[in-house]
Each structure stands twice: as structure tokens, then as C-alpha cells.
Amino acid sequence: MTKPLTLWRAFLFAGRLLTRWPLPDPGMPSAADLGPEMGWAALFYPLIGLLLGALLAVVALLVADAPVLVGAALLLILWVWSTGAFHLDGLADCADAWVGGLGSRERTLEILKDPRSGAMGVVALVLLLIAKFACVAALLQQGTASLLLLWLPALARAQLLALALTTPYARAEGMGAAMRSYLPRPAGWLLLLLTWLMALVVTLLAFGVPGVAMLLPALLLFWRWRASLLQRLGGYTGDGAGALVELTEAALLLGGALLGADGV
């Protein structure tokens, strides 16, 4: 049975991995404990997303009376800073690798390892940030930003959990391979279900039954991106997982903005 201290360390590990928040440093675990702690840390990914969403929701309330574009800029800056652009980096790497890899698994993996960003990566980042900024501005104007931002990051990070539960890791070794090997699968499926139920309930409260439609892109994105990862790499990588988070957030923001514009 996992001790509470180990769970606390796993939470800190997840928080320090996914955010830039000044959380206490639990120190590196021993070689024998590294895999199990990484596996348990994955269970906290949706919770880290929920805490991030709570922060964004509070700030959205604070900037409600500010000019919409200023409020949207502040929220997006806080969002990117809080995550350290961690998932944005994955999106940029995947954009470069999928275009420059020319269908080759080896070449795609080689580009994913390259810390430099090419033209395709820069274009992908710019377009995604423009989309996020426009959607956040629309949500602020509609008055639904706080309610959506509260749960949206949690659902996006639940995609990481879903990927680890259903998809092999593309490389034989690495952090992702260790995490997937030691991930407590029953607890992972339960947390995944609870996160989706939370998102469903809040969406129903915000938009009614038609609002459920805004959750469908998250499912479709997971299915399509997972298929692309399997076809190109034979599994997922950290960059591929980060790209899925960013694409999910953008899709959910767009769905919320469009539903609000229809007056649902």
C-alpha cells in the first residue's frame, strides 16, 4: 500500500513537472522508487489541471471589469507562465516533426529530440495562441470565462492520463515508459471517469443539454491524434502528449465561445 508521504511526493512531482509554481522540492527518489512515484504522479495530472483552472477562474473574475482584450491578454500570459510553455513546446516539436519527418518514424523521432523550433513549429504556436486569445476574449465578453476555465485545464490534462492508459510508449526507455509501467490502472480509469463527469456536469449547468456538444471535440481529438501517433511512431511521446493538451484546450475554448455566441 502506498504511504501518504509517497502520495504527497507524487503530487509535488506532478505539480513541478506540469507547472512553474513554487512548490516544495521533494528531492529525487531512489532509482527503485523513481518508476512507482512517476506512475502515481500521473494520477495527479487532472488535479493539477483543476488547480490551474481555479487560478484562471479567479483571475477571470478579477479582470471582469477590465477591457476585454486586456483581460484576455493577462489570462493568457498567466496561463502560459503557469505551465512554463511545457505543452506548447510539445506542440511546436510535433508540428516540425510531422512535416519534416516525411512519414519516417526514425526521422520524426530525431526531429522531436531537436530542441530547436523550425518554421512549422513557430507557425503552429502563433496560430494556437491567437485562437486561445480570441476565445478567451469572447468568453470574457459573454461572462462564461470563469465557469469554463475552472474545469477546462483538468479535462485537457486528463487526456495525458487517457493516453498513458491506452497507448504504448514510442520508446523502450524514458520517463514516459517508466510512468506507464507503474501507473495504477484501476485508479487511473476511475480518475479519468470522474474528471469527465465533472466536465459534463459543469457544461450542463453552463449551457444546458446542447453544451454537451462542446465536449465531443476532445474525444475526437484524442481518437484522431492517438491514431496518428500510433501510425507515425508506434506509440506516444512526451511531445505528442503535450500537443494533445494544447489542442484539447483550444478545441474546448472554441466550443465554449461558439456556444456562448449562439446564446445557449
RAPE-V887275 format. One record per residue. N is the residue number from 1. RES is the residue in one small letter. SS is DSSP state (@ for helix, = for strand, . for the rest). PHI is phi in whole degrees, 0 to 359 (NA if undefined). BURIAL is # if it has 9 or more other C-alpha atoms within 8 Angstrom, else .. Layout:
n;res;ss;phi;burial
N;RES;SS;PHI;BURIAL
N;RES;SS;PHI;BURIAL
This chain:
n;res;ss;phi;burial
1;m;.;NA;.
2;t;.;287;.
3;k;.;284;.
4;p;@;305;.
5;l;@;298;.
6;t;@;294;#
7;l;@;296;#
8;w;@;297;.
9;r;@;296;#
10;a;@;295;#
11;f;@;298;#
12;l;@;296;#
13;f;@;298;#
14;a;@;296;#
15;g;@;295;#
16;r;@;286;#
17;l;@;284;.
18;l;@;263;#
19;t;.;223;#
20;r;.;255;#
21;w;.;295;.
22;p;.;282;.
23;l;.;281;.
24;p;.;301;.
25;d;.;275;.
26;p;.;284;.
27;g;.;81;.
28;m;.;286;.
29;p;.;288;.
30;s;.;293;.
31;a;@;302;.
32;a;@;288;.
33;d;@;266;.
34;l;@;300;#
35;g;@;300;#
36;p;@;301;#
37;e;@;292;#
38;m;@;293;#
39;g;@;297;#
40;w;@;291;#
41;a;@;300;#
42;a;@;299;#
43;l;.;294;#
44;f;.;267;#
45;y;@;302;#
46;p;@;298;#
47;l;@;294;.
48;i;@;300;#
49;g;@;298;#
50;l;@;293;#
51;l;@;295;.
52;l;@;297;#
53;g;@;297;#
54;a;@;297;#
55;l;@;298;#
56;l;@;295;#
57;a;@;296;#
58;v;@;295;#
59;v;@;294;#
60;a;@;299;#
61;l;@;292;.
62;l;@;292;.
63;v;.;261;.
64;a;.;301;#
65;d;.;266;.
66;a;.;280;.
67;p;.;307;.
68;v;@;304;#
69;l;@;293;.
70;v;@;294;.
71;g;@;299;#
72;a;@;296;#
73;a;@;296;#
74;l;@;297;.
75;l;@;295;#
76;l;@;292;#
77;i;@;298;.
78;l;@;298;#
79;w;@;298;#
80;v;@;292;#
81;w;@;297;#
82;s;@;300;#
83;t;@;266;#
84;g;.;64;#
85;a;.;55;#
86;f;@;300;#
87;h;@;282;#
88;l;@;298;#
89;d;@;298;#
90;g;@;296;#
91;l;@;297;#
92;a;@;298;#
93;d;@;298;#
94;c;@;292;#
95;a;@;299;#
96;d;@;296;#
97;a;@;289;#
98;w;@;290;#
99;v;@;279;.
100;g;@;281;#
101;g;.;288;#
102;l;.;53;.
103;g;.;81;.
104;s;.;269;.
105;r;@;298;#
106;e;@;296;.
107;r;@;291;#
108;t;@;298;#
109;l;@;296;#
110;e;@;296;.
111;i;@;291;#
112;l;@;298;#
113;k;@;283;.
114;d;.;288;.
115;p;.;289;.
116;r;.;279;.
117;s;.;255;#
118;g;.;266;.
119;a;@;299;.
120;m;@;296;#
121;g;@;295;#
122;v;@;296;#
123;v;@;299;.
124;a;@;299;#
125;l;@;297;#
126;v;@;298;.
127;l;@;296;.
128;l;@;293;#
129;l;@;293;.
130;i;@;298;.
131;a;@;297;#
132;k;@;297;#
133;f;@;300;#
134;a;@;297;#
135;c;@;291;#
136;v;@;297;#
137;a;@;299;#
138;a;@;296;#
139;l;@;294;#
140;l;@;297;#
141;q;@;294;.
142;q;@;278;#
143;g;.;82;.
144;t;.;249;#
145;a;@;299;#
146;s;@;299;#
147;l;@;294;#
148;l;@;283;#
149;l;@;293;#
150;l;@;298;#
151;w;@;251;#
152;l;@;301;#
153;p;@;297;#
154;a;@;293;#
155;l;@;294;#
156;a;@;297;#
157;r;@;280;#
158;a;@;294;#
159;q;@;297;#
160;l;@;298;#
161;l;@;295;#
162;a;@;297;#
163;l;@;294;#
164;a;@;293;#
165;l;@;282;#
166;t;@;243;.
167;t;.;228;#
168;p;.;291;#
169;y;=;277;#
170;a;.;290;#
171;r;.;251;.
172;a;.;289;.
173;e;.;231;.
174;g;.;125;.
175;m;@;299;.
176;g;@;296;#
177;a;@;294;#
178;a;@;294;#
179;m;@;300;#
180;r;@;294;#
181;s;@;294;.
182;y;@;256;#
183;l;.;295;#
184;p;.;291;.
185;r;@;293;.
186;p;@;301;.
187;a;@;294;.
188;g;@;296;#
189;w;@;296;#
190;l;@;296;.
191;l;@;295;#
192;l;@;297;#
193;l;@;296;.
194;l;@;296;.
195;t;@;295;#
196;w;@;293;#
197;l;@;295;.
198;m;@;300;#
199;a;@;297;#
200;l;@;296;#
201;v;@;296;.
202;v;@;294;#
203;t;@;295;#
204;l;@;297;#
205;l;@;294;.
206;a;@;280;#
207;f;@;235;#
208;g;.;78;#
209;v;@;303;.
210;p;@;300;.
211;g;@;294;#
212;v;@;300;#
213;a;@;299;.
214;m;@;287;#
215;l;@;277;#
216;l;@;299;.
217;p;@;303;#
218;a;@;296;#
219;l;@;292;.
220;l;@;295;.
221;l;@;298;#
222;f;@;299;#
223;w;@;298;.
224;r;@;287;.
225;w;@;290;#
226;r;@;299;#
227;a;@;298;.
228;s;@;293;.
229;l;@;297;#
230;l;@;293;#
231;q;@;291;.
232;r;@;277;#
233;l;@;243;#
234;g;.;81;#
235;g;.;168;#
236;y;=;258;#
237;t;.;233;#
238;g;@;299;.
239;d;@;295;#
240;g;@;296;#
241;a;@;293;#
242;g;@;297;#
243;a;@;299;#
244;l;@;297;#
245;v;@;299;#
246;e;@;296;#
247;l;@;295;#
248;t;@;294;#
249;e;@;300;#
250;a;@;296;#
251;a;@;294;#
252;l;@;291;#
253;l;@;299;#
254;l;@;297;#
255;g;@;299;#
256;g;@;295;#
257;a;@;295;#
258;l;@;290;.
259;l;@;295;#
260;g;@;295;#
261;a;@;292;.
262;d;.;278;.
263;g;.;74;.
264;v;.;291;#
